[in-house]
């Protein structure tokens, strides 16, 4: 059945393209850094919970060792950041798109690297922001069936939690420090949108802006460019 399906739809066939050597290395360092951050968080939580109890020799020993391990993890995380920068700089195509993506206020090293890795340097998803939003788990979908089933649109719980949390952090920062995103978020709140819904809209808007910038090979500059709000293709025009 699988073979028959593949044969009947061979006109839609797309050859699989693996990650480049630079992207493969970037993915390994990126995921290793994430594990280090998880370990650091675990150590910090354990240290804080133990300091609330009465001091003892055992607690003093645990706190001293925890501080030592946290310092080592911090140093390793900094080395990972330096390695990520070095890998991106070694590939011109990666470097170009990375600089475009991180030109937006709110999108920094981790989100930039994450986008490059999981979109295969924007070679996956046909440069479609809706498809990328679906993969990130921020595209809402509703359920309708006949006249009785009309559930409100919700995002999927099966998305990659790591990349979704990184995009959430970017959205939180952008709605504070990015004037365009801040204005967009405040307009949604004034229209009666819940904060969680407005924040999810910000995530989708960030992805649309990023894809438009990469398509046009330009960096984000609010003083020179503005988004055509009435156009779905999100083209840029000069002010």
N, C-alpha and C positions, 0 to 999 in steps of 0.2 A: 504493500500500500504506500509506503514511503517512497519507494522507487518510482511507482506510477505517478505519485503526486509531483515528484521532482521532474519527471519527464514531461508532464503536461504543462508545467509552469517554467520550463527552461528558458523561455523568452525573458523572464524576470530574474534570471540568475545573476548573482553578484559574487564575484570571487572574494574569498576571505583574505583580508590583508592584516597580517600580524603586526604587532607593535614594533617600531624600529628599535635598534639597539639602545639608543639614547632614552627612548620612552620606557623600555623595559627596565633599565637601570633606575630611571626616575621613579617608576612605580615601586620598585623594591625599597628604595630609600624612603619614599613617602609613607609606605605602610609600616616600615620599621620605626619611623619617627612617631607615627600614631600609637604604636604599641608602647613606646617609651613614655609618651604623654599619659597614657592610661596607667602605667605603673607609677608614674610620679603622683598622679591624682590619688591612687590607692594608698600610697605611702603617706601623703599629706592628710588624708581622711583618718587613717589609723593613728597618726601622730596626734591629731587634734582630739580624737576620742579618748586617747590615753592620758592626755595632759589634764583632762577634767577630773580624773580620779586623784586620790591622795598620792603624793610623791613617795617613791620607794626606790630601792636599788634596781629592781627589775625595770621600772618605768624610766628611770634615768638612763639605763642601758639602751632601752628601746628607742628613746628620743634621740640619744646621741647617734646611734646607728642609722636611724631614719634620716636625720639631718645630713649625715655623710652620704647616704645613698641618693638622697634628693639632689645634693650638689653634683654628684657624679652624673645623674640622669640629665640635669640641666646642661652640663657640659656636653654630653652626648647629643642632646637635642640641638644645641648650637652648631655642632659639627655636622649634623644632618642638614641643617639649613644651609650651611656653606656648601655642602656637597650638592644639594638641590640646585643652588645657584650656578655651580660649576657645570653640572650636567646640562642645564638649559643653555648656558652660554656657549657650550661646545657645539650646538646644533643651530645653524642660522634660522631654519624654518621654525623651530621651537622657540627660539629667542624672539623672533619677530612677533609671533602670536602671543607669547607670554607678556611682552611689553604692551601690546594692545589691550589684553585682558586686564592687566593690573593698572592700567591708566585710569580706571574707574575707581572713584573713592568708595571704599568698602570691600574691594576685591584685592587681596594681598597675596603673599607667596603661596600659602596653602591652598586657597581656592583656585589660584591660577594654575598651580601644578595639578590639582585635582581635575580641572576641566581638560587640560591637555591629555592627561592619562586616560580618562574614561570616555573621551570623544576621539581618541587616537589622533590627537592634534587637529580636531575638527574634520576628520575624514569620515567619521561615522555620522549617522542620522541625517545625511544629505543637507547639512546646514539648516535644518528645520528646528527652530527654537521650541516648537510644540513637542517634537519627538524627544528632545533633550530634557524638557520639563517632565515628560512622562517617565523617562529613565530616572530622573532625580526624585520622582515621587511628589512633585508639586503641582501637577496638572490635575485639576478636579474633574471628576466624572460622576454623573448622576445615573440613576436607574429608573427606567420607565417601562411599563408593560401594561398595555391596554388602558383602561380608565381608572384602575385602582392603585397601581404602583407608580408613585412619583416621588422618589426619594431625592433629597437635596444633594447637590454635587459635593463630593468629598474626595480628598486625596487618598492614595493607596497606602496601606500599612506595610506593604511588601517591598518598599523601596530600600535601597542601600542606605542604612542609617548614618554611615560615616559621611557620605557626600551630601546627604540632606542636611545634616547638622552643620556642616561647613557653610553651605549656602544660607542657612538660617542666620549664622553669625555674620555673614556678609550683609544680609538684609538689615539686621539690627544696626550695624555700623553705618550703612548707606543712608538709612532713614534719619540719621542724626547729623551726619557730616556731609552728605551729598545733597546740595540744594534742590536739584531736580527730583530726586527720589523722595526727599523730605516733603516737598510740595505735593507730590503725587500721593504719598501716604496720608497727609493731612486732609487732602480732598476726599479720599475714601472714608476717613473717619467722620468727616462732616456729613457725608451722604448716608451715614448710619451703619457702615460696615463694622463688624466686630474686628477687634484688633488682630486676632489670629488670622482672620480672612484677609484683612488689609495687608498683613505681613506676607502672607502667601502670594498675594498679588504683586508685592514688591519683588519677591523671588522670581516670579515669572517675568516681570519687567526687566530685571537685571539680566536674565538669560537672553531676552530679545535684544537688548542693547548690545550685549557681548557678541552675539551672532552677527548683528548688523555691522559692528565695528570690524570683525574679522573678515566678513565678506568684502567690505570696502577697503580693507587694509589701512585703516586710519585709527589714530588714538583718540580717546575720548577727551574732548575739549569743549566744555559748556560755553566758553566765550566765543567759539568760532562756529560751532555746529549746534543744531537743534533737531530733535526728532520730529518728523511729520506725524502728528498725533492722529490724523485722519486716514493714514495709510497703513495697511496691514503689513506691507513689506518692510516697514520701518527704515526707509531710505533717509539719507541725510541731506540737508540743504544748508547752504552758507547763509549766515545772518547778515 
